[in-house]
Amino acid sequence: MALSTWLLFVTVAAVSILSPGPAFLMAVRNGMAGGVRRVALSSLGNISGLLVIASAAVLGLGVVLTTSEMLFMILKLCGAGYLLYLGVRQWRNPASLVVARPDTSTRGRARVFSEGVLVALSNPKAILFFTALFPQFLDPRLPLAPQFTIMVGTFMVLSFTTLMAYGSLARQIARWLGSARRTRWFNRLVGSAFIGLGVSLLRLRQPV
């Protein structure tokens, strides 16, 4: 794979990754609630979901999604519903949740990881990225596997690094939310953002 192609892909991927979305909100929330370890778990879950999406796109499932109105609608409704659920749950969180001691049990860690996976899998925008943009960087004259490994690996590293940075920054300002009033408003702000993203997904149209 040509270096110029890879650099162009890095630029396009960085713009997509740095744009705030569900994974960004989850990293901020987990940074506030549980610190770097919790952010790492949810971020690992998120990039695992991205790997599944990228693999499905290469196998042709992404094309099926973009050409099937019913499948696209089902995925959009599931994704929007999950984001709305996260938003309502965050809005209703008690004022002490952000600074509460996180659940470090195996079940608690698995829940954080799986939540990251679900956020990635339920986001039609991520699927459309790998369906519409990703194939344009593949050279059909070269073996597919090395190109897939390089570009998807790059995307996953960029995503994980960015989410960790967002989560770590959020952790640094967690003390500012020491009062119940500020914590309550933070929960409502993040919850409203999740709800807003869910509503925006409902308005997402199938590409033609």
N, C-alpha and C positions, 0 to 999 in steps of 0.2 A: 504494500500500500504506500502511495506517494506521501511524502511528508507534508506537502501543501494541502492535500486532501484531508489528512488527519488534523492539521492546524485549523482548517476551515470548519471541520466537524466540532473541534473543541470550542471554537467561538460560538457556533450555533447552539451547542449543548449548554455552554455556560450561560448564555442569555436565557434559555429555557429554565435552567436550574435555579438561577438567581431570582427569577420572578416568584414572588410570594404565592404560595398555594397551600393545599392541605398538609403536605409534608412539613412545610415551613412552620405552620401553626402548631403541628404536633411536636416539633422539636422545641419550640418556644415553651409550650405548655409543660412538656416533660422536663425541660431544663429548670423551670420554676419549681416543679413538684418533686423531682427526684434526683436532679443533678446529672452529671456527665454520663454515669453508667446507664441511667434510664434513657437518655438521649441516644446513646450508642446502640442500645437494644432496639429501640423503635426505628433508628436509622438503618440498622442491619436488616430489619424486617422490610423496610421500604425498598432498599436496593434489591432485596431478594424478589420482591414483587415486580420490580422493574426488569429483572432478568427473565422472569416468566413472560412478561409482556413482550420483550424483545425477541425471545425465542418463538413465541406464538406468531409474531409479525413475520419473522423469517420463514416460518413454516407455511405462511399463507393465510393464517387465521385472521390476521388484521385486514386483509383484502375482503374476506367474507363479511367481517363486521361492517366495513365501510360501504358495502354493496347491499347489505340486508337491513332494510329499514326497521324490521321488527327486532332483530338482535341489537341494533344500535339503541333503540328505544328502551329495551329491557335493561341493557347495561347502564344507560343514562339514568333511568329511574332508580336502579339499585345504588349507583354511586351517589346520586343526590340524596336518596333516603338515608344512606349511611352518614353522610356529612351532616345532614339535619339532625340525626340522632346524636352525633358527637357534640353538635352545637347546643342542643337542649340539655344534654347531660352536663356540659361545662357550665352553662348558664345557671343550672340548679345546684352546682357544687357549693358546699358550705364555705364560709369565708376563711376557714383555716386550712383548706385542702392544699393550697399552693405551698405552704410551708410545713405541711405535715410530713412525718417520716414515711418514706415510700415502702411499698410491699416488696421485700427482697426474697420472698419464697419462690420456689421453682414455678409454682402456678402463676405468681405475680409477674415473674420475668417472661414467662410464655405468653401471658396476656398482652404485655407491652410489645413483644416481638410480633405477635399475630396482628395486633392493631396496626402496626406499621405496614405489614403485608397487605392488609385489607384496604388501607388508604391508597396504596399504589394500584392495586388491582381494580378498585372501584372508581378510578379516575379516567374517564374516556379521553381526556386531553393527553395523557401519557401514551395511551394506545394510538391515538392519532399522530402523535409525534413520531413514534417508531414506524407507523404505517406510511405516513406521507413524506417524512424527511429522511429517515434512516436509509431506505433503499437507494436514495439518490447518491449516497456516498459509497455504495458498493460497486466495485468494478467486476462485471460479469466475466472478464477475461482472466481474472485471478481466482485462486481457491477461496471459497466463501468462509470456511471455518476461521482462518487467521484474521480476516477482516472483521468478522463478527466478534471474535475474542478481543481484538484491540479496541474497537469502537465501543462495544458494550462495557468492557472493562474500564475504559476511560470515563464513560458516562457514570458508572457506578462509583468510581473513586471520587469524581467531582461532586456527585450528589451526597455521598457520605461525608466528605470534608466540609461541604457547605452547611449541611444540617448540623454537624458537630459544632461548627463555628456559631451558628445561630443559637443553638442550645446552650453553649458555653457562655455566650454573651447574655442570654436571658438569666442564667444562673447568677451572673455577677450583679444583676440588679434585683435579685430576689429579696435582699434585705430591705429594699425600699418598700416592698409589699408586706412589711411586718405587721402593719395595722390591718384589722379586719375590714375596715372600710375600703382601703386600697385593694386588698385582695379580692373583695367582692366585685369591685369595678373591673379588675383585671379578668376575672372569670366571665363576667358579662361581655367584656370586649372580645375575648377570644371566642366565646360561644356565639356571639353575633357574627363574627368573621366566618366561622364554620357554616353557620346558617346562610350567610350571604353567598359563600362558595357553592353550597348546595343548590340554592335558587339559581345561580348563574349556570350551573350544569343543566338545569331543566330547560334553559334557553339555548343550549348548545345545539347547533344544527348539524345534520349529517353532511359530510363533504360530498360534492358532486363531481 
